[in-house]
Amino acid sequence: MRILIIGGGRFLGRAFAEEATAAGHDVTVFNRGRSSADPPGVRVIHGDREVPADLERLARAAPGWDLVVDTCGYSPAVVSRSARVLADRAAAYLFISSVNAYARWPAEPITAASPKFACDPEASEGEYGPLKAGCERAVERHFPGRTITLDAGLILGPHENRGRLTWWLTRMARGAGPVLAPADPKRLIAPIDARDLARFGLACAASGSHGAFAVPGSGTESMQDLLEACVAATGSAAHLVWAPDAFLVEHGVEQWTGLPLWAVADGEFSAIWDIDSSPARAAGLEWRPIAETVRDTWAWLRTGEGAAAALPDEEGRIDGHGLPPARERQLLALLG
Ligand SMILES: NC(=O)c1ccc[n+]([C@@H]2O[C@H](COP(=O)([O-])OP(=O)(O)OC[C@H]3O[C@@H](n4cnc5c(N)ncnc54)[C@H](OP(=O)(O)O)[C@@H]3O)[C@@H](O)[C@H]2O)c1
């Protein structure tokens, strides 16, 4: 396929570019050339999707594409403009959305019947989840019946730019001794590897499976599987000290960010990992083991690029994720 990726330089867009070139597709990336080096083996067009003249230049740059992959759409007005300009230049449009587009998640599970936020497809202001739902509508309006919408769950893997798995790996690598781990060790989590998400999207496009899919991870592995894989990958002599939910809540550890990927199993986050993957599975979604995601992310973190991208701040946090070392020591002492 001839594929145009809007974005393509960073985390998920990069995974799409790498998976697509590895599969022999002809890939063009369109971005401003600011965030990162473009992946090898792709054609590059630099421009800003928010600048109409740049979009027009993009549309004229090639005879057309079989697929547009849009990994960096956050504003319906902006996404609508891209989709409108490309509507007669591309056969299909794959939009990367989020489970945040569902109106009742994470307090309630996501199924095929779950409602999304109502958001104007030309909106330009609002919150992340409703805006993502508006972006989805904008694409559907310009590519009716030719849209693939992937409502991604939490994404991990090499090139992660959020500080979630990268913080855990950095924490384990910091040294021997106790590491505060969020209960319950057996609680199942469902992050998805960016490369699995990309492979699934490309397979949908190749087979003409249009429509919207919620795309979480397998949900068959636990927090303990994730953290033990981090210990193993880094070769750390850390040992995990599991703190109960009530203890962490009582001491003000922030769910989701304080200890990345941790959320208590009731209240506002009660269904955070409860996302029905069966429609995506039926359409061909497959997952690699979490240990492979962890190993490959650690290998990337040890490259100069990875180390620079996941640099802890003076408090030992990465992009607002993780616990400062002094705070962790304090909590471990209280646990006894
Ligand atoms: N992380 C998660 O766990 C998670 C979960 C669910 C869904 N998602 C979704 O996954 C996607 C993440 O995408 P991503 O990792 O590829 O990163 P991203 O940060 O959304 O996209 C960055 C890419 O887009 C380019 N870009 C940004 N603004 C641009 C503009 N105005 N014009 C042209 N190019 C522009 C950047 O290059 P330049 O800066 O060089 O232009 C870069 O290549 C998002 O859509 C997010 O909503 C993420």
Ligand as a Chemical Component Dictionary entry (heavy atoms), coordinates in Angstrom:
data_LIG
# 
_chem_comp.id                   LIG 
_chem_comp.type                 NON-POLYMER 
_chem_comp.pdbx_formal_charge   0 
_chem_comp.three_letter_code    LIG 
# 
loop_
_chem_comp_atom.comp_id 
_chem_comp_atom.atom_id 
_chem_comp_atom.alt_atom_id 
_chem_comp_atom.type_symbol 
_chem_comp_atom.charge 
_chem_comp_atom.model_Cartn_x 
_chem_comp_atom.model_Cartn_y 
_chem_comp_atom.model_Cartn_z 
_chem_comp_atom.pdbx_ordinal 
LIG N1  N1  N 0  0.038  7.224  24.934 1  
LIG C1  C1  C 0  -1.053 6.527  25.173 2  
LIG O1  O1  O 0  -1.086 5.692  26.087 3  
LIG C2  C2  C 0  -2.282 6.733  24.301 4  
LIG C3  C3  C 0  -3.460 6.077  24.645 5  
LIG C4  C4  C 0  -4.566 6.198  23.781 6  
LIG C5  C5  C 0  -4.469 6.942  22.624 7  
LIG N2  N2  N 1  -3.320 7.602  22.346 8  
LIG C6  C6  C 0  -3.233 8.361  21.084 9  
LIG O2  O2  O 0  -2.082 7.911  20.387 10 
LIG C7  C7  C 0  -1.549 8.964  19.623 11 
LIG C8  C8  C 0  -0.094 9.159  20.018 12 
LIG O3  O3  O 0  0.564  9.477  18.883 13 
LIG P1  P1  P 0  2.166  9.608  18.743 14 
LIG O4  O4  O 0  2.794  8.776  19.771 15 
LIG O5  O5  O -1 2.525  9.344  17.344 16 
LIG O6  O6  O 0  2.506  11.069 19.181 17 
LIG P2  P2  P 0  1.935  12.502 18.972 18 
LIG O7  O7  O 0  2.676  13.270 19.984 19 
LIG O8  O8  O 0  0.487  12.601 18.986 20 
LIG O9  O9  O 0  2.391  12.898 17.484 21 
LIG C9  C9  C 0  3.580  13.458 17.277 22 
LIG C10 C10 C 0  3.900  13.452 15.775 23 
LIG O10 O10 O 0  3.025  14.325 15.087 24 
LIG C11 C11 C 0  3.772  15.378 14.491 25 
LIG N3  N3  N 0  3.000  16.616 14.584 26 
LIG C12 C12 C 0  2.563  17.223 15.720 27 
LIG N4  N4  N 0  1.896  18.352 15.408 28 
LIG C13 C13 C 0  1.933  18.456 14.056 29 
LIG C14 C14 C 0  1.414  19.409 13.145 30 
LIG N5  N5  N 0  0.753  20.492 13.546 31 
LIG N6  N6  N 0  1.604  19.199 11.820 32 
LIG C15 C15 C 0  2.294  18.119 11.381 33 
LIG N7  N7  N 0  2.798  17.177 12.201 34 
LIG C16 C16 C 0  2.618  17.349 13.522 35 
LIG C17 C17 C 0  5.072  15.418 15.287 36 
LIG O11 O11 O 0  6.170  15.889 14.563 37 
LIG P3  P3  P 0  6.626  17.433 14.608 38 
LIG O12 O12 O 0  6.527  17.908 16.013 39 
LIG O13 O13 O 0  8.019  17.341 14.092 40 
LIG O14 O14 O 0  5.695  18.149 13.703 41 
LIG C18 C18 C 0  5.293  13.939 15.583 42 
LIG O15 O15 O 0  5.867  13.282 14.470 43 
LIG C19 C19 C 0  -2.370 10.191 19.899 44 
LIG O16 O16 O 0  -3.358 10.348 18.905 45 
LIG C20 C20 C 0  -3.029 9.857  21.249 46 
LIG O17 O17 O 0  -4.252 10.533 21.410 47 
LIG C21 C21 C 0  -2.218 7.519  23.149 48 
# 
loop_
_chem_comp_bond.comp_id 
_chem_comp_bond.atom_id_1 
_chem_comp_bond.atom_id_2 
_chem_comp_bond.value_order 
_chem_comp_bond.pdbx_ordinal 
LIG N1  C1  SING 1  
LIG C1  O1  DOUB 2  
LIG C1  C2  SING 3  
LIG C2  C3  SING 4  
LIG C2  C21 DOUB 5  
LIG C3  C4  DOUB 6  
LIG C4  C5  SING 7  
LIG C5  N2  DOUB 8  
LIG N2  C6  SING 9  
LIG N2  C21 SING 10 
LIG C6  O2  SING 11 
LIG C6  C20 SING 12 
LIG O2  C7  SING 13 
LIG C7  C8  SING 14 
LIG C7  C19 SING 15 
LIG C8  O3  SING 16 
LIG O3  P1  SING 17 
LIG P1  O4  DOUB 18 
LIG P1  O5  SING 19 
LIG P1  O6  SING 20 
LIG O6  P2  SING 21 
LIG P2  O7  DOUB 22 
LIG P2  O8  SING 23 
LIG P2  O9  SING 24 
LIG O9  C9  SING 25 
LIG C9  C10 SING 26 
LIG C10 O10 SING 27 
LIG C10 C18 SING 28 
LIG O10 C11 SING 29 
LIG C11 N3  SING 30 
LIG C11 C17 SING 31 
LIG N3  C12 SING 32 
LIG N3  C16 SING 33 
LIG C12 N4  DOUB 34 
LIG N4  C13 SING 35 
LIG C13 C14 SING 36 
LIG C13 C16 DOUB 37 
LIG C14 N5  SING 38 
LIG C14 N6  DOUB 39 
LIG N6  C15 SING 40 
LIG C15 N7  DOUB 41 
LIG N7  C16 SING 42 
LIG C17 O11 SING 43 
LIG C17 C18 SING 44 
LIG O11 P3  SING 45 
LIG P3  O12 DOUB 46 
LIG P3  O13 SING 47 
LIG P3  O14 SING 48 
LIG C18 O15 SING 49 
LIG C19 O16 SING 50 
LIG C19 C20 SING 51 
LIG C20 O17 SING 52 
# 
